[in-house]
Amino acid sequence: MVKLRLQRFGTTKRPFYRIVAADARKTRDGRYLEIVGVYDPTKQPALVEIDGDLAKKWLSNGAQPTDTVKSLLKKAGVMSEFLSEKTNK
């Protein structure tokens, strides 16, 4: 099973994350299949850059987003686009 989840980078107290598509059996910072975006909570306001086409591709192929990634996708507007495309088919 593939999950869309965060992969942590940065130093102590200065994290930033990549949003990646990864096998659910791999470790948090282990191998991934593809980078979907970037999330940096240390910036004001928090930086969220998501490749919408890649995210929708993985969601349509059955990837399950974690709770945090799902909220980031909602804020970026990707989830609403994906759901509207899914209902139009």
PyMOL commands that set and color helices and strands:
alter all, ss='L'
color gray80, all
select helices_A, chain A and resi 52-60+67-76+78-88
alter helices_A, ss='H'
color red, helices_A
select strands_A, chain A and resi 2-11+14-23+34-40+47-50+64-65
alter strands_A, ss='S'
color yellow, strands_A
deselect
rebuild
show_as cartoon
